[in-house]
Amino acid sequence: MNNLIERLTKTFSNFPNIGKRTASRFIFYLIKLPREQSTQLIADLTELFKIDSCPICFFPIFKNTEKLCEFCSDNSRNKNLICVVEKENDLLAIENTRRYRGVYHILGGTILSFSQDTERGGLRIKELLERIKSSRFPDVGHLKEKHLGENGIEIILALRPDTAGDATNLYLDKYLKPLDVKITRLARGLPTGADLEYADETTLSEALNSRK
Ligand SMILES: [Zn+2]
């Protein structure tokens, strides 16, 4: 029994922002869960572990029923406007502004934090570059605008406004510049050091609109 509790405490305390004490509270809460709720939880977790990621932007998808995520498969979105975010929750924060009609690329961390943020232990930079080079969405020529790079693609670097985000922006610039894409960044205005996912919708929306 103790081994089980120790193992689960370790698992939960690996969750973001969860310490050992909170982790053990979770376990004792779970132990007392009514049968109906625990059965549902087990079923939900089993479903959760069937989730894979979109082969284009890496947002979670159900592999059995979906080939691409809801954003990549949405034909009304501008596929030449790619917003690079650190993690899934940042994508959702941008979606919540309801102002953005492009697509995304989930990097999986910053260059200072990637080792714990992606299952493969690396940022998805190669995937981003390949995505741009192979231009998986060749049918959007009509969306090409003059202010965009030669190949009509704009990359919005929407990383956290702190040292880790800045360092990652610089790192990405180096790889993106030779591809002749237009590179923009969220306007300053987001509180420095604030996680994108906690930014309020108006501020985030403005930072996105006045990107440069
Ligand atoms: Zn996708």
Residues whose N, C-alpha, C, O or C-beta is under 5 A from the ligand:
A	BS01	ZN	C54 I56 C57 F58 F59 C69 C72
